[in-house]
Amino acid sequence: MILEIPETGRRIELPEDLQQCDSRQYAEACYLLYKYRQDKISYEDFRIDMVYKLLNIEKGKRKISEEEQLEMSANIYRISTFIDSFFEEEEEGKLTIKQYYINNHSRVISDAFKTWYGPEDGFDDIIWEQYIDALEIYSLIEQDFKEEYLYKLMATFYFEKGKKYDSSKVSENAKHLKHVYFGRVYGFFLLFASFQKYLFSASVFVQGKWLDLSILFEDGDTKQEESKIPGIGMKAVAHRIAETGIYGPMQKVNKTKFWEMIIFLYDIRKREKDRAAQEKSKKRNK
């Protein structure tokens, strides 16, 4: 969004949500979102701090008169009201972060010791085992929000150059990732949560065709209501696939590309629903 400061005529560009942020803005915004979630800052202070961080303005770096200070504070406050666009309002006035993005703002991150490489946009390069293991960690975060789980979630997808996923090294990598700016860590949690919403959406475009992935998270003809975490039963599904032998033993299933497995599961579920619809049609025509 383009905003204009009336007093100066200056035009500024402010992201309307997390998706529109660049890499730096995303990390800074996510850190402030974490502080707000943990009740470390008020909503008004959160909005004002967001303006400073998103526009890359440092407080108190230039001596100005009291009048200029009042004018600047008024402008900052006016701009801060647009930060509301990062949220959507649910029932009873509860604010929820808008999460409709699958682009990774932190594909490559560095700390004082290492450079880490994360998943591509849309998690296009991950394997099935990564997703299943990450989903279990994600469910723990939803049940009991702890920073150690956030690091483990990130450690499931971030590695040094040339290295691949090894479930036995997640805890070790999580310790090393504690040197990374926390805004990146919490930001990755928000990305994974957004990806979950994407999977549960009405349809997604995968490998040249539209798929209604919501059918993967249905129980019969009714969408699952018991769990707030779509896909939490995927591990059991993977075991059933291994039993069929189509993809080989469980070890081979785990190493299968995530999206390849999703399309396979979609095809199975689609055929099941089509057969059920045909059976109903036959009964009605009797």
C-alpha positions as protocol buffer text, in pm:
chain_id: "A"
residue {
  index: 1
  type: MET
  ca { x: 0 y: 0 z: 0 }
}
residue {
  index: 2
  type: ILE
  ca { x: 125 y: 348 z: -90 }
}
residue {
  index: 3
  type: LEU
  ca { x: 76 y: 613 z: 179 }
}
residue {
  index: 4
  type: GLU
  ca { x: 144 y: 986 z: 161 }
}
residue {
  index: 5
  type: ILE
  ca { x: 251 y: 1207 z: 452 }
}
residue {
  index: 6
  type: PRO
  ca { x: 40 y: 1526 z: 404 }
}
residue {
  index: 7
  type: GLU
  ca { x: 286 y: 1759 z: 577 }
}
residue {
  index: 8
  type: THR
  ca { x: 585 y: 1656 z: 364 }
}
residue {
  index: 9
  type: GLY
  ca { x: 425 y: 1507 z: 54 }
}
residue {
  index: 10
  type: ARG
  ca { x: 650 y: 1205 z: 101 }
}
residue {
  index: 11
  type: ARG
  ca { x: 513 y: 877 z: -35 }
}
residue {
  index: 12
  type: ILE
  ca { x: 595 y: 552 z: 145 }
}
residue {
  index: 13
  type: GLU
  ca { x: 521 y: 189 z: 68 }
}
residue {
  index: 14
  type: LEU
  ca { x: 390 y: -23 z: 353 }
}
residue {
  index: 15
  type: PRO
  ca { x: 321 y: -399 z: 327 }
}
residue {
  index: 16
  type: GLU
  ca { x: -43 y: -490 z: 389 }
}
residue {
  index: 17
  type: ASP
  ca { x: 32 y: -837 z: 527 }
}
residue {
  index: 18
  type: LEU
  ca { x: 315 y: -1084 z: 582 }
}
residue {
  index: 19
  type: GLN
  ca { x: 308 y: -1205 z: 224 }
}
residue {
  index: 20
  type: GLN
  ca { x: 397 y: -859 z: 92 }
}
residue {
  index: 21
  type: CYS
  ca { x: 698 y: -821 z: 322 }
}
residue {
  index: 22
  type: ASP
  ca { x: 1052 y: -858 z: 192 }
}
residue {
  index: 23
  type: SER
  ca { x: 1289 y: -1090 z: 379 }
}
residue {
  index: 24
  type: ARG
  ca { x: 1406 y: -829 z: 635 }
}
residue {
  index: 25
  type: GLN
  ca { x: 1056 y: -693 z: 695 }
}
residue {
  index: 26
  type: TYR
  ca { x: 917 y: -1045 z: 739 }
}
residue {
  index: 27
  type: ALA
  ca { x: 1168 y: -1136 z: 1009 }
}
residue {
  index: 28
  type: GLU
  ca { x: 1115 y: -809 z: 1197 }
}
residue {
  index: 29
  type: ALA
  ca { x: 736 y: -833 z: 1172 }
}
residue {
  index: 30
  type: CYS
  ca { x: 735 y: -1193 z: 1294 }
}
residue {
  index: 31
  type: TYR
  ca { x: 948 y: -1105 z: 1595 }
}
residue {
  index: 32
  type: LEU
  ca { x: 703 y: -832 z: 1692 }
}
residue {
  index: 33
  type: LEU
  ca { x: 411 y: -1069 z: 1631 }
}
residue {
  index: 34
  type: TYR
  ca { x: 576 y: -1313 z: 1871 }
}
residue {
  index: 35
  type: LYS
  ca { x: 616 y: -1042 z: 2136 }
}
residue {
  index: 36
  type: TYR
  ca { x: 252 y: -944 z: 2092 }
}
residue {
  index: 37
  type: ARG
  ca { x: 138 y: -1308 z: 2113 }
}
residue {
  index: 38
  type: GLN
  ca { x: 331 y: -1347 z: 2439 }
}
residue {
  index: 39
  type: ASP
  ca { x: 174 y: -1028 z: 2581 }
}
residue {
  index: 40
  type: LYS
  ca { x: 514 y: -860 z: 2600 }
}
residue {
  index: 41
  type: ILE
  ca { x: 383 y: -549 z: 2423 }
}
residue {
  index: 42
  type: SER
  ca { x: 40 y: -391 z: 2388 }
}
residue {
  index: 43
  type: TYR
  ca { x: -139 y: -388 z: 2054 }
}
residue {
  index: 44
  type: GLU
  ca { x: -86 y: -12 z: 2019 }
}
residue {
  index: 45
  type: ASP
  ca { x: 289 y: -44 z: 2087 }
}
residue {
  index: 46
  type: PHE
  ca { x: 302 y: -339 z: 1849 }
}
residue {
  index: 47
  type: ARG
  ca { x: 153 y: -130 z: 1567 }
}
residue {
  index: 48
  type: ILE
  ca { x: 391 y: 160 z: 1626 }
}
residue {
  index: 49
  type: ASP
  ca { x: 696 y: -68 z: 1647 }
}
residue {
  index: 50
  type: MET
  ca { x: 582 y: -236 z: 1325 }
}
residue {
  index: 51
  type: VAL
  ca { x: 588 y: 98 z: 1144 }
}
residue {
  index: 52
  type: TYR
  ca { x: 944 y: 169 z: 1257 }
}
residue {
  index: 53
  type: LYS
  ca { x: 1064 y: -179 z: 1160 }
}
residue {
  index: 54
  type: LEU
  ca { x: 879 y: -208 z: 829 }
}
residue {
  index: 55
  type: LEU
  ca { x: 996 y: 135 z: 715 }
}
residue {
  index: 56
  type: ASN
  ca { x: 1344 y: 75 z: 860 }
}
residue {
  index: 57
  type: ILE
  ca { x: 1334 y: 388 z: 1075 }
}
residue {
  index: 58
  type: GLU
  ca { x: 1551 y: 406 z: 1387 }
}
residue {
  index: 59
  type: LYS
  ca { x: 1419 y: 590 z: 1689 }
}
residue {
  index: 60
  type: GLY
  ca { x: 1603 y: 885 z: 1838 }
}
residue {
  index: 61
  type: LYS
  ca { x: 1886 y: 904 z: 1585 }
}
residue {
  index: 62
  type: ARG
  ca { x: 1832 y: 1270 z: 1498 }
}
residue {
  index: 63
  type: LYS
  ca { x: 1782 y: 1570 z: 1726 }
}
residue {
  index: 64
  type: ILE
  ca { x: 1455 y: 1743 z: 1644 }
}
residue {
  index: 65
  type: SER
  ca { x: 1243 y: 2013 z: 1807 }
}
residue {
  index: 66
  type: GLU
  ca { x: 949 y: 1934 z: 2030 }
}
residue {
  index: 67
  type: GLU
  ca { x: 711 y: 2048 z: 1755 }
}
residue {
  index: 68
  type: GLU
  ca { x: 879 y: 1820 z: 1501 }
}
residue {
  index: 69
  type: GLN
  ca { x: 865 y: 1536 z: 1752 }
}
residue {
  index: 70
  type: LEU
  ca { x: 491 y: 1581 z: 1799 }
}
residue {
  index: 71
  type: GLU
  ca { x: 437 y: 1595 z: 1424 }
}
residue {
  index: 72
  type: MET
  ca { x: 645 y: 1280 z: 1370 }
}
residue {
  index: 73
  type: SER
  ca { x: 464 y: 1094 z: 1650 }
}
residue {
  index: 74
  type: ALA
  ca { x: 129 y: 1189 z: 1499 }
}
residue {
  index: 75
  type: ASN
  ca { x: 237 y: 1065 z: 1155 }
}
residue {
  index: 76
  type: ILE
  ca { x: 373 y: 740 z: 1297 }
}
residue {
  index: 77
  type: TYR
  ca { x: 51 y: 681 z: 1487 }
}
residue {
  index: 78
  type: ARG
  ca { x: -159 y: 756 z: 1179 }
}
residue {
  index: 79
  type: ILE
  ca { x: 44 y: 511 z: 973 }
}
residue {
  index: 80
  type: SER
  ca { x: 29 y: 250 z: 1250 }
}
residue {
  index: 81
  type: THR
  ca { x: -348 y: 218 z: 1210 }
}
residue {
  index: 82
  type: PHE
  ca { x: -285 y: 54 z: 872 }
}
residue {
  index: 83
  type: ILE
  ca { x: -106 y: -232 z: 1050 }
}
residue {
  index: 84
  type: ASP
  ca { x: -455 y: -365 z: 1124 }
}
residue {
  index: 85
  type: SER
  ca { x: -448 y: -502 z: 769 }
}
residue {
  index: 86
  type: PHE
  ca { x: -209 y: -775 z: 889 }
}
residue {
  index: 87
  type: PHE
  ca { x: -501 y: -928 z: 1078 }
}
residue {
  index: 88
  type: GLU
  ca { x: -852 y: -1051 z: 1016 }
}
residue {
  index: 89
  type: GLU
  ca { x: -1124 y: -1042 z: 1277 }
}
residue {
  index: 90
  type: GLU
  ca { x: -1288 y: -1362 z: 1390 }
}
residue {
  index: 91
  type: GLU
  ca { x: -1584 y: -1421 z: 1620 }
}
residue {
  index: 92
  type: GLU
  ca { x: -1602 y: -1211 z: 1937 }
}
residue {
  index: 93
  type: GLY
  ca { x: -1358 y: -959 z: 1789 }
}
residue {
  index: 94
  type: LYS
  ca { x: -1053 y: -1186 z: 1814 }
}
residue {
  index: 95
  type: LEU
  ca { x: -770 y: -1084 z: 1580 }
}
residue {
  index: 96
  type: THR
  ca { x: -592 y: -1354 z: 1379 }
}
residue {
  index: 97
  type: ILE
  ca { x: -285 y: -1307 z: 1160 }
}
residue {
  index: 98
  type: LYS
  ca { x: -359 y: -1332 z: 788 }
}
residue {
  index: 99
  type: GLN
  ca { x: -182 y: -1643 z: 668 }
}
residue {
  index: 100
  type: TYR
  ca { x: -242 y: -1705 z: 299 }
}
residue {
  index: 101
  type: TYR
  ca { x: 110 y: -1745 z: 170 }
}
residue {
  index: 102
  type: ILE
  ca { x: 350 y: -2031 z: 97 }
}
residue {
  index: 103
  type: ASN
  ca { x: 655 y: -1834 z: -15 }
}
residue {
  index: 104
  type: ASN
  ca { x: 957 y: -1878 z: 211 }
}
residue {
  index: 105
  type: HIS
  ca { x: 1090 y: -1533 z: 307 }
}
residue {
  index: 106
  type: SER
  ca { x: 1393 y: -1695 z: 470 }
}
residue {
  index: 107
  type: ARG
  ca { x: 1515 y: -1943 z: 209 }
}
residue {
  index: 108
  type: VAL
  ca { x: 1878 y: -1882 z: 310 }
}
residue {
  index: 109
  type: ILE
  ca { x: 1969 y: -1760 z: 658 }
}
residue {
  index: 110
  type: SER
  ca { x: 2301 y: -1700 z: 830 }
}
residue {
  index: 111
  type: ASP
  ca { x: 2414 y: -1659 z: 1188 }
}
residue {
  index: 112
  type: ALA
  ca { x: 2761 y: -1583 z: 1322 }
}
residue {
  index: 113
  type: PHE
  ca { x: 2873 y: -1941 z: 1258 }
}
residue {
  index: 114
  type: LYS
  ca { x: 2678 y: -2105 z: 975 }
}
residue {
  index: 115
  type: THR
  ca { x: 2461 y: -2058 z: 669 }
}
residue {
  index: 116
  type: TRP
  ca { x: 2140 y: -2257 z: 660 }
}
residue {
  index: 117
  type: TYR
  ca { x: 1929 y: -2351 z: 359 }
}
residue {
  index: 118
  type: GLY
  ca { x: 1555 y: -2397 z: 397 }
}
residue {
  index: 119
  type: PRO
  ca { x: 1273 y: -2529 z: 180 }
}
residue {
  index: 120
  type: GLU
  ca { x: 1170 y: -2376 z: -150 }
}
residue {
  index: 121
  type: ASP
  ca { x: 843 y: -2187 z: -191 }
}
residue {
  index: 122
  type: GLY
  ca { x: 548 y: -2421 z: -147 }
}
residue {
  index: 123
  type: PHE
  ca { x: 777 y: -2677 z: 21 }
}
residue {
  index: 124
  type: ASP
  ca { x: 841 y: -2815 z: -328 }
}
residue {
  index: 125
  type: ASP
  ca { x: 1167 y: -2990 z: -240 }
}
residue {
  index: 126
  type: ILE
  ca { x: 1078 y: -3173 z: 84 }
}
residue {
  index: 127
  type: ILE
  ca { x: 1023 y: -3545 z: 138 }
}
residue {
  index: 128
  type: TRP
  ca { x: 729 y: -3716 z: 303 }
}
residue {
  index: 129
  type: GLU
  ca { x: 917 y: -3796 z: 625 }
}
residue {
  index: 130
  type: GLN
  ca { x: 1001 y: -3430 z: 680 }
}
residue {
  index: 131
  type: TYR
  ca { x: 639 y: -3326 z: 658 }
}
residue {
  index: 132
  type: ILE
  ca { x: 517 y: -3606 z: 887 }
}
residue {
  index: 133
  type: ASP
  ca { x: 782 y: -3532 z: 1150 }
}
residue {
  index: 134
  type: ALA
  ca { x: 718 y: -3157 z: 1124 }
}
residue {
  index: 135
  type: LEU
  ca { x: 346 y: -3212 z: 1162 }
}
residue {
  index: 136
  type: GLU
  ca { x: 401 y: -3388 z: 1493 }
}
residue {
  index: 137
  type: ILE
  ca { x: 615 y: -3100 z: 1619 }
}
residue {
  index: 138
  type: TYR
  ca { x: 357 y: -2851 z: 1494 }
}
residue {
  index: 139
  type: SER
  ca { x: 85 y: -3031 z: 1688 }
}
residue {
  index: 140
  type: LEU
  ca { x: 299 y: -3004 z: 2003 }
}
residue {
  index: 141
  type: ILE
  ca { x: 334 y: -2628 z: 1948 }
}
residue {
  index: 142
  type: GLU
  ca { x: -42 y: -2591 z: 1914 }
}
residue {
  index: 143
  type: GLN
  ca { x: -96 y: -2786 z: 2234 }
}
residue {
  index: 144
  type: ASP
  ca { x: 189 y: -2642 z: 2441 }
}
residue {
  index: 145
  type: PHE
  ca { x: 365 y: -2340 z: 2295 }
}
residue {
  index: 146
  type: LYS
  ca { x: 737 y: -2370 z: 2374 }
}
residue {
  index: 147
  type: GLU
  ca { x: 1034 y: -2210 z: 2202 }
}
residue {
  index: 148
  type: GLU
  ca { x: 1221 y: -2541 z: 2191 }
}
residue {
  index: 149
  type: TYR
  ca { x: 950 y: -2680 z: 1962 }
}
residue {
  index: 150
  type: LEU
  ca { x: 987 y: -2381 z: 1730 }
}
residue {
  index: 151
  type: TYR
  ca { x: 1358 y: -2455 z: 1690 }
}
residue {
  index: 152
  type: LYS
  ca { x: 1286 y: -2824 z: 1628 }
}
residue {
  index: 153
  type: LEU
  ca { x: 1031 y: -2737 z: 1362 }
}
residue {
  index: 154
  type: MET
  ca { x: 1286 y: -2522 z: 1183 }
}
residue {
  index: 155
  type: ALA
  ca { x: 1557 y: -2787 z: 1226 }
}
residue {
  index: 156
  type: THR
  ca { x: 1338 y: -3030 z: 1035 }
}
residue {
  index: 157
  type: PHE
  ca { x: 1376 y: -2818 z: 721 }
}
residue {
  index: 158
  type: TYR
  ca { x: 1702 y: -2622 z: 750 }
}
residue {
  index: 159
  type: PHE
  ca { x: 2044 y: -2771 z: 684 }
}
residue {
  index: 160
  type: GLU
  ca { x: 2394 y: -2672 z: 590 }
}
residue {
  index: 161
  type: LYS
  ca { x: 2470 y: -2677 z: 218 }
}
residue {
  index: 162
  type: GLY
  ca { x: 2484 y: -3024 z: 70 }
}
residue {
  index: 163
  type: LYS
  ca { x: 2321 y: -3196 z: 368 }
}
residue {
  index: 164
  type: LYS
  ca { x: 1985 y: -3372 z: 367 }
}
residue {
  index: 165
  type: TYR
  ca { x: 1718 y: -3448 z: 623 }
}
residue {
  index: 166
  type: ASP
  ca { x: 1818 y: -3686 z: 901 }
}
residue {
  index: 167
  type: SER
  ca { x: 1557 y: -3726 z: 1173 }
}
residue {
  index: 168
  type: SER
  ca { x: 1823 y: -3835 z: 1424 }
}
residue {
  index: 169
  type: LYS
  ca { x: 1994 y: -3494 z: 1398 }
}
residue {
  index: 170
  type: VAL
  ca { x: 1693 y: -3267 z: 1447 }
}
residue {
  index: 171
  type: SER
  ca { x: 1760 y: -3203 z: 1816 }
}
residue {
  index: 172
  type: GLU
  ca { x: 2128 y: -3130 z: 1750 }
}
residue {
  index: 173
  type: ASN
  ca { x: 2048 y: -2890 z: 1464 }
}
residue {
  index: 174
  type: ALA
  ca { x: 1785 y: -2720 z: 1678 }
}
residue {
  index: 175
  type: LYS
  ca { x: 2058 y: -2625 z: 1928 }
}
residue {
  index: 176
  type: HIS
  ca { x: 2271 y: -2468 z: 1654 }
}
residue {
  index: 177
  type: LEU
  ca { x: 1972 y: -2275 z: 1518 }
}
residue {
  index: 178
  type: LYS
  ca { x: 1947 y: -2088 z: 1848 }
}
residue {
  index: 179
  type: HIS
  ca { x: 2208 y: -1851 z: 1706 }
}
residue {
  index: 180
  type: VAL
  ca { x: 1961 y: -1746 z: 1433 }
}
residue {
  index: 181
  type: TYR
  ca { x: 1758 y: -1426 z: 1480 }
}
residue {
  index: 182
  type: PHE
  ca { x: 1440 y: -1535 z: 1656 }
}
residue {
  index: 183
  type: GLY
  ca { x: 1220 y: -1347 z: 1409 }
}
residue {
  index: 184
  type: ARG
  ca { x: 1334 y: -1600 z: 1147 }
}
residue {
  index: 185
  type: VAL
  ca { x: 1249 y: -1891 z: 1376 }
}
residue {
  index: 186
  type: TYR
  ca { x: 901 y: -1772 z: 1467 }
}
residue {
  index: 187
  type: GLY
  ca { x: 853 y: -1663 z: 1107 }
}
residue {
  index: 188
  type: PHE
  ca { x: 912 y: -2017 z: 987 }
}
residue {
  index: 189
  type: PHE
  ca { x: 649 y: -2145 z: 1230 }
}
residue {
  index: 190
  type: LEU
  ca { x: 403 y: -1896 z: 1080 }
}
residue {
  index: 191
  type: LEU
  ca { x: 500 y: -2010 z: 730 }
}
residue {
  index: 192
  type: PHE
  ca { x: 436 y: -2375 z: 817 }
}
residue {
  index: 193
  type: ALA
  ca { x: 102 y: -2282 z: 973 }
}
residue {
  index: 194
  type: SER
  ca { x: 12 y: -2093 z: 656 }
}
residue {
  index: 195
  type: PHE
  ca { x: 116 y: -2394 z: 446 }
}
residue {
  index: 196
  type: GLN
  ca { x: -118 y: -2610 z: 651 }
}
residue {
  index: 197
  type: LYS
  ca { x: -404 y: -2376 z: 567 }
}
residue {
  index: 198
  type: TYR
  ca { x: -304 y: -2392 z: 202 }
}
residue {
  index: 199
  type: LEU
  ca { x: -321 y: -2772 z: 203 }
}
residue {
  index: 200
  type: PHE
  ca { x: -664 y: -2756 z: 361 }
}
residue {
  index: 201
  type: SER
  ca { x: -790 y: -2502 z: 107 }
}
residue {
  index: 202
  type: ALA
  ca { x: -1056 y: -2574 z: -155 }
}
residue {
  index: 203
  type: SER
  ca { x: -807 y: -2635 z: -437 }
}
residue {
  index: 204
  type: VAL
  ca { x: -439 y: -2602 z: -518 }
}
residue {
  index: 205
  type: PHE
  ca { x: -249 y: -2605 z: -846 }
}
residue {
  index: 206
  type: VAL
  ca { x: -6 y: -2897 z: -844 }
}
residue {
  index: 207
  type: GLN
  ca { x: 201 y: -3023 z: -1135 }
}
residue {
  index: 208
  type: GLY
  ca { x: -19 y: -2869 z: -1400 }
}
residue {
  index: 209
  type: LYS
  ca { x: -362 y: -2950 z: -1260 }
}
residue {
  index: 210
  type: TRP
  ca { x: -606 y: -2828 z: -995 }
}
residue {
  index: 211
  type: LEU
  ca { x: -663 y: -3063 z: -704 }
}
residue {
  index: 212
  type: ASP
  ca { x: -927 y: -3034 z: -432 }
}
residue {
  index: 213
  type: LEU
  ca { x: -702 y: -3136 z: -145 }
}
residue {
  index: 214
  type: SER
  ca { x: -976 y: -3082 z: 112 }
}
residue {
  index: 215
  type: ILE
  ca { x: -1095 y: -3436 z: 35 }
}
residue {
  index: 216
  type: LEU
  ca { x: -779 y: -3567 z: 203 }
}
residue {
  index: 217
  type: PHE
  ca { x: -896 y: -3426 z: 535 }
}
residue {
  index: 218
  type: GLU
  ca { x: -1251 y: -3557 z: 529 }
}
residue {
  index: 219
  type: ASP
  ca { x: -1398 y: -3844 z: 721 }
}
residue {
  index: 220
  type: GLY
  ca { x: -1650 y: -3999 z: 487 }
}
residue {
  index: 221
  type: ASP
  ca { x: -1853 y: -3706 z: 356 }
}
residue {
  index: 222
  type: THR
  ca { x: -1788 y: -3484 z: 653 }
}
residue {
  index: 223
  type: LYS
  ca { x: -1479 y: -3273 z: 714 }
}
residue {
  index: 224
  type: GLN
  ca { x: -1290 y: -3358 z: 1029 }
}
residue {
  index: 225
  type: GLU
  ca { x: -1388 y: -3138 z: 1322 }
}
residue {
  index: 226
  type: GLU
  ca { x: -1212 y: -3321 z: 1605 }
}
residue {
  index: 227
  type: SER
  ca { x: -864 y: -3186 z: 1530 }
}
residue {
  index: 228
  type: LYS
  ca { x: -774 y: -2828 z: 1454 }
}
residue {
  index: 229
  type: ILE
  ca { x: -460 y: -2955 z: 1279 }
}
residue {
  index: 230
  type: PRO
  ca { x: -542 y: -3087 z: 929 }
}
residue {
  index: 231
  type: GLY
  ca { x: -341 y: -3393 z: 829 }
}
residue {
  index: 232
  type: ILE
  ca { x: -253 y: -3509 z: 1179 }
}
residue {
  index: 233
  type: GLY
  ca { x: -344 y: -3866 z: 1081 }
}
residue {
  index: 234
  type: MET
  ca { x: -110 y: -3874 z: 781 }
}
residue {
  index: 235
  type: LYS
  ca { x: 147 y: -4092 z: 958 }
}
residue {
  index: 236
  type: ALA
  ca { x: -102 y: -4378 z: 984 }
}
residue {
  index: 237
  type: VAL
  ca { x: -186 y: -4328 z: 617 }
}
residue {
  index: 238
  type: ALA
  ca { x: 183 y: -4363 z: 528 }
}
residue {
  index: 239
  type: HIS
  ca { x: 198 y: -4696 z: 713 }
}
residue {
  index: 240
  type: ARG
  ca { x: -102 y: -4824 z: 517 }
}
residue {
  index: 241
  type: ILE
  ca { x: 68 y: -4721 z: 192 }
}
residue {
  index: 242
  type: ALA
  ca { x: 381 y: -4910 z: 296 }
}
residue {
  index: 243
  type: GLU
  ca { x: 167 y: -5218 z: 362 }
}
residue {
  index: 244
  type: THR
  ca { x: 37 y: -5209 z: 5 }
}
residue {
  index: 245
  type: GLY
  ca { x: 393 y: -5225 z: -129 }
}
residue {
  index: 246
  type: ILE
  ca { x: 319 y: -4969 z: -403 }
}
residue {
  index: 247
  type: TYR
  ca { x: 602 y: -4743 z: -289 }
}
residue {
  index: 248
  type: GLY
  ca { x: 801 y: -5017 z: -122 }
}
residue {
  index: 249
  type: PRO
  ca { x: 874 y: -5045 z: 253 }
}
residue {
  index: 250
  type: MET
  ca { x: 817 y: -4762 z: 501 }
}
residue {
  index: 251
  type: GLN
  ca { x: 1174 y: -4638 z: 459 }
}
residue {
  index: 252
  type: LYS
  ca { x: 1115 y: -4581 z: 88 }
}
residue {
  index: 253
  type: VAL
  ca { x: 776 y: -4419 z: 149 }
}
residue {
  index: 254
  type: ASN
  ca { x: 945 y: -4172 z: 385 }
}
residue {
  index: 255
  type: LYS
  ca { x: 1197 y: -4070 z: 119 }
}
residue {
  index: 256
  type: THR
  ca { x: 929 y: -4011 z: -146 }
}
residue {
  index: 257
  type: LYS
  ca { x: 882 y: -3649 z: -255 }
}
residue {
  index: 258
  type: PHE
  ca { x: 607 y: -3486 z: -52 }
}
residue {
  index: 259
  type: TRP
  ca { x: 401 y: -3359 z: -345 }
}
residue {
  index: 260
  type: GLU
  ca { x: 429 y: -3693 z: -525 }
}
residue {
  index: 261
  type: MET
  ca { x: 278 y: -3859 z: -221 }
}
residue {
  index: 262
  type: ILE
  ca { x: 5 y: -3596 z: -188 }
}
residue {
  index: 263
  type: ILE
  ca { x: -101 y: -3650 z: -550 }
}
residue {
  index: 264
  type: PHE
  ca { x: -98 y: -4028 z: -494 }
}
residue {
  index: 265
  type: LEU
  ca { x: -319 y: -3992 z: -185 }
}
residue {
  index: 266
  type: TYR
  ca { x: -547 y: -3753 z: -371 }
}
residue {
  index: 267
  type: ASP
  ca { x: -596 y: -4004 z: -655 }
}
residue {
  index: 268
  type: ILE
  ca { x: -682 y: -4280 z: -407 }
}
residue {
  index: 269
  type: ARG
  ca { x: -930 y: -4062 z: -219 }
}
residue {
  index: 270
  type: LYS
  ca { x: -1085 y: -3931 z: -541 }
}
residue {
  index: 271
  type: ARG
  ca { x: -1146 y: -4286 z: -667 }
}
residue {
  index: 272
  type: GLU
  ca { x: -1301 y: -4379 z: -331 }
}
residue {
  index: 273
  type: LYS
  ca { x: -1540 y: -4084 z: -346 }
}
residue {
  index: 274
  type: ASP
  ca { x: -1629 y: -4156 z: -709 }
}
residue {
  index: 275
  type: ARG
  ca { x: -1708 y: -4519 z: -626 }
}
residue {
  index: 276
  type: ALA
  ca { x: -1920 y: -4412 z: -328 }
}
residue {
  index: 277
  type: ALA
  ca { x: -2111 y: -4166 z: -550 }
}
residue {
  index: 278
  type: GLN
  ca { x: -2172 y: -4440 z: -809 }
}
residue {
  index: 279
  type: GLU
  ca { x: -2302 y: -4678 z: -543 }
}
residue {
  index: 280
  type: LYS
  ca { x: -2545 y: -4414 z: -415 }
}
residue {
  index: 281
  type: SER
  ca { x: -2662 y: -4347 z: -769 }
}
residue {
  index: 282
  type: LYS
  ca { x: -2727 y: -4718 z: -830 }
}
residue {
  index: 283
  type: LYS
  ca { x: -2931 y: -4746 z: -508 }
}
residue {
  index: 284
  type: ARG
  ca { x: -3145 y: -4446 z: -602 }
}
residue {
  index: 285
  type: ASN
  ca { x: -3215 y: -4590 z: -948 }
}
residue {
  index: 286
  type: LYS
  ca { x: -3330 y: -4928 z: -818 }
}
